[in-house]
Amino acid sequence: MLQPRDHRTLCGLMDVQICPDTGSLALASADWLEKRILRACAARGHAVIALSGGETPAPMLAELARRDLPWDLVEVTQVDERVAPDGHPDRNWTMIQRELVTPSGLSPDHAHPMPVTDDDLKAAAVRYAALLRDLCGGEPAVLDAVHLGLGADGHVASLVPGDPALDERQLDVTLSGPYQGRVRITLTFPAINRARSILWQIAGPGKAAALRDLRNGVDIPAHHIRTHGDVLTLTDKAAAGQR
């Protein structure tokens, strides 16, 4: 496995590793997720993972799709999704489908996009939470691995500054927004914090200020990710504020 160039503790909560470039960031992220998938399959006979969207995860997912993994034991779910038509470029699932689901040969029965095309979005969120419970085999749902990004404004998932979803403590899946022109369905803090493992994947100079705030304990949405599972933050040099 790639040996990152820097390693230290973030706020006593997260292990931070700085990769020299985006290529090594993708490889290190794929290595991390592969190990969590294999660990879950060995321990419980299957793995339930939740993926974020955006541009940063695409190379990681493409790399992961090439790995010889027991895909028939893997359930792929989402951290959040914008309300947009199937196949729309705004949809996180469009990228996940293109980079991971199709090239890996994952069965449609193991691919679980958030139902954002439903007419009743509140009912859709409730149904997705029930799906997670079924996949995880119990209540509350405990995801094996959650992949997170960090927004330039400090948001995580679709838990954005000032949104009522930030205060949701009863539901695992809820609505948020409109944010940047889209209503969204998102996992809540309780659902994310309950996960066995969390990977933060942060890239680009536009994320440097938000990562600095996270390190310094500033009250941004991302600061409310608090888990007792294992947590790793992987960044490139630009996000870490290095040249």
C-alpha positions as CSV (number, residue, x, y, z in Angstrom):
1,M,0.0,0.0,0.0
2,L,1.1,3.6,-0.7
3,Q,2.9,5.2,2.2
4,P,1.6,8.8,2.6
5,R,4.0,11.6,3.1
6,D,2.5,12.9,6.3
7,H,0.6,11.4,9.2
8,R,-0.8,13.0,12.3
9,T,-3.9,13.2,14.4
10,L,-6.7,15.6,13.6
11,C,-8.5,17.1,16.7
12,G,-7.7,13.8,18.5
13,L,-10.4,12.2,16.3
14,M,-9.2,11.5,12.8
15,D,-6.0,10.1,11.3
16,V,-4.9,12.4,8.6
17,Q,-2.7,11.3,5.7
18,I,-1.4,13.7,3.0
19,C,-0.9,12.1,-0.4
20,P,1.5,13.8,-2.9
21,D,-1.0,14.0,-5.8
22,T,-4.5,13.1,-6.8
23,G,-3.4,9.7,-8.3
24,S,-1.9,8.5,-5.1
25,L,-5.0,9.8,-3.3
26,A,-7.2,7.7,-5.4
27,L,-5.0,4.6,-4.9
28,A,-4.8,5.1,-1.1
29,S,-8.6,5.6,-0.9
30,A,-9.3,2.5,-3.0
31,D,-6.9,0.5,-0.8
32,W,-8.7,1.7,2.4
33,L,-12.2,0.8,1.0
34,E,-11.0,-2.5,-0.3
35,K,-9.8,-3.5,3.1
36,R,-13.0,-2.5,4.8
37,I,-15.1,-4.4,2.3
38,L,-13.0,-7.6,2.8
39,R,-13.1,-7.2,6.5
40,A,-16.9,-6.8,6.6
41,C,-17.4,-9.8,4.3
42,A,-15.2,-12.0,6.5
43,A,-16.9,-10.9,9.6
44,R,-20.6,-10.7,8.5
45,G,-20.8,-12.3,5.1
46,H,-21.4,-9.1,3.3
47,A,-20.4,-5.4,3.1
48,V,-22.7,-2.4,3.0
49,I,-21.0,0.8,1.9
50,A,-22.3,4.3,1.3
51,L,-20.6,6.5,-1.3
52,S,-20.5,10.3,-1.8
53,G,-20.5,12.0,-5.2
54,G,-18.6,14.8,-6.7
55,E,-15.4,14.8,-8.9
56,T,-12.9,13.6,-6.2
57,P,-14.2,10.0,-5.8
58,A,-14.3,9.1,-9.5
59,P,-10.7,7.9,-9.9
60,M,-11.0,6.0,-6.6
61,L,-14.1,4.2,-7.7
62,A,-12.6,3.4,-11.1
63,E,-9.6,1.9,-9.4
64,L,-11.8,-0.1,-7.0
65,A,-13.9,-1.5,-9.9
66,R,-10.7,-3.1,-11.2
67,R,-10.1,-4.9,-7.9
68,D,-10.9,-8.6,-7.5
69,L,-13.5,-8.2,-4.8
70,P,-16.5,-10.4,-3.9
71,W,-18.9,-8.0,-5.6
72,D,-21.8,-10.5,-5.1
73,L,-21.4,-9.8,-1.3
74,V,-21.2,-6.0,-1.6
75,E,-24.2,-3.6,-1.3
76,V,-23.5,-0.1,-2.7
77,T,-25.7,2.7,-1.2
78,Q,-25.5,6.5,-1.2
79,V,-24.6,9.1,1.3
80,D,-26.7,11.8,-0.4
81,E,-28.3,12.6,-3.7
82,R,-29.7,15.6,-5.6
83,V,-33.3,15.5,-6.8
84,A,-32.8,15.3,-10.6
85,P,-33.7,12.8,-13.3
86,D,-32.0,9.5,-13.8
87,G,-28.8,9.8,-15.6
88,H,-28.6,13.6,-15.1
89,P,-25.0,14.9,-14.6
90,D,-26.1,16.5,-11.3
91,R,-26.8,13.1,-9.9
92,N,-24.1,11.5,-7.7
93,W,-25.4,8.1,-8.9
94,T,-24.6,8.9,-12.5
95,M,-20.9,9.0,-11.6
96,I,-21.1,6.0,-9.2
97,Q,-22.8,4.0,-11.9
98,R,-20.3,5.0,-14.6
99,E,-17.1,4.5,-12.5
100,L,-18.0,1.6,-10.2
101,V,-21.3,-0.2,-10.7
102,T,-21.0,-0.9,-14.5
103,P,-17.3,-1.7,-14.8
104,S,-17.3,-3.9,-11.7
105,G,-20.2,-6.0,-12.9
106,L,-22.1,-5.3,-9.7
107,S,-25.6,-6.8,-9.9
108,P,-28.5,-4.4,-10.1
109,D,-29.8,-6.1,-6.9
110,H,-26.7,-4.8,-5.1
111,A,-26.9,-1.2,-6.4
112,H,-29.1,1.1,-4.4
113,P,-29.5,4.7,-5.6
114,M,-31.5,7.0,-3.5
115,P,-35.1,7.3,-4.9
116,V,-35.0,11.0,-5.7
117,T,-37.3,10.6,-8.7
118,D,-40.3,9.7,-6.5
119,D,-43.2,12.1,-6.2
120,D,-43.3,11.8,-2.4
121,L,-39.7,12.6,-1.3
122,K,-40.4,12.3,2.4
123,A,-41.8,8.8,1.9
124,A,-38.8,8.0,-0.3
125,A,-36.5,9.0,2.5
126,V,-38.3,6.8,5.0
127,R,-38.2,3.9,2.5
128,Y,-34.5,4.3,1.9
129,A,-33.9,4.2,5.7
130,A,-35.8,1.0,5.8
131,L,-33.7,-0.4,3.0
132,L,-30.5,0.4,4.9
133,R,-31.9,-1.4,8.0
134,D,-32.7,-4.5,5.8
135,L,-29.3,-4.5,4.2
136,C,-27.5,-4.1,7.5
137,G,-29.6,-6.7,9.1
138,G,-30.9,-4.8,12.1
139,E,-32.0,-1.6,13.7
140,P,-30.4,0.7,13.9
141,A,-28.6,0.3,10.6
142,V,-24.8,0.2,11.0
143,L,-23.0,0.8,7.7
144,D,-19.7,-1.0,7.2
145,A,-18.0,2.0,5.5
146,V,-19.0,5.5,4.7
147,H,-17.1,7.6,2.2
148,L,-17.3,11.4,2.7
149,G,-16.2,14.5,1.0
150,L,-15.9,18.0,2.4
151,G,-17.5,21.1,0.9
152,A,-15.8,24.4,0.6
153,D,-18.4,25.8,3.0
154,G,-17.9,23.0,5.5
155,H,-20.8,20.8,4.5
156,V,-20.7,17.1,4.5
157,A,-23.1,14.8,2.8
158,S,-26.0,17.2,2.0
159,L,-25.9,18.5,5.6
160,V,-25.3,22.1,4.7
161,P,-24.9,25.3,6.7
162,G,-28.2,26.6,8.2
163,D,-30.3,23.6,7.0
164,P,-32.8,22.0,9.5
165,A,-31.4,18.6,8.6
166,L,-28.4,19.5,10.7
167,D,-30.5,19.0,13.8
168,E,-32.2,15.7,12.8
169,R,-31.5,13.1,15.5
170,Q,-34.4,10.6,15.0
171,L,-34.2,9.8,11.3
172,D,-31.3,8.1,9.4
173,V,-32.4,9.6,6.1
174,T,-34.0,13.0,5.5
175,L,-34.5,15.8,3.0
176,S,-32.3,19.0,2.8
177,G,-32.1,22.0,0.7
178,P,-32.8,23.5,-1.7
179,Y,-29.0,23.9,-1.8
180,Q,-27.2,25.1,-5.0
181,G,-30.5,24.8,-6.8
182,R,-31.4,21.2,-5.7
183,V,-33.5,19.6,-3.0
184,R,-31.6,16.6,-1.7
185,I,-31.9,13.3,0.2
186,T,-29.2,12.7,2.7
187,L,-28.0,10.5,5.4
188,T,-28.1,12.3,8.8
189,F,-25.4,12.6,11.4
190,P,-26.7,9.7,13.5
191,A,-26.6,7.3,10.5
192,I,-23.1,8.4,9.5
193,N,-21.7,8.5,13.0
194,R,-22.9,4.9,13.6
195,A,-20.8,3.5,10.8
196,R,-18.0,1.1,11.5
197,S,-15.5,3.0,9.3
198,I,-15.4,6.4,7.8
199,L,-13.2,7.7,5.0
200,W,-12.8,11.4,4.3
201,Q,-11.4,12.1,0.9
202,I,-10.5,15.7,0.4
203,A,-8.8,17.2,-2.6
204,G,-8.1,20.6,-4.2
205,P,-7.1,24.1,-2.9
206,G,-10.8,25.0,-2.6
207,K,-11.1,22.7,0.3
208,A,-8.1,23.9,2.3
209,A,-10.0,26.5,4.3
210,A,-12.7,24.1,5.3
211,L,-10.2,21.4,6.3
212,R,-8.3,24.0,8.4
213,D,-11.6,24.9,10.1
214,L,-12.3,21.2,10.7
215,R,-8.8,20.7,12.2
216,N,-9.3,23.8,14.4
217,G,-12.7,22.6,15.7
218,V,-14.7,25.4,14.1
219,D,-18.5,24.7,14.2
220,I,-19.0,23.8,10.6
221,P,-21.4,21.0,9.6
222,A,-18.5,18.6,9.1
223,H,-17.3,19.0,12.6
224,H,-20.4,17.1,13.8
225,I,-19.1,13.8,12.4
226,R,-18.3,12.0,15.6
227,T,-17.8,8.3,15.4
228,H,-16.4,5.5,17.6
229,G,-15.5,3.5,14.5
230,D,-12.2,3.8,12.6
231,V,-11.7,7.1,10.7
232,L,-9.2,8.1,8.1
233,T,-8.8,11.4,6.4
234,L,-6.9,11.3,3.1
235,T,-6.0,14.6,1.4
236,D,-3.9,15.8,-1.4
237,K,-1.2,18.4,-0.8
238,A,-3.4,21.3,-2.1
239,A,-6.2,20.5,0.3
240,A,-3.7,20.3,3.1
241,G,-2.4,23.8,2.2
242,Q,0.9,22.5,0.9
243,R,2.7,23.3,-2.3
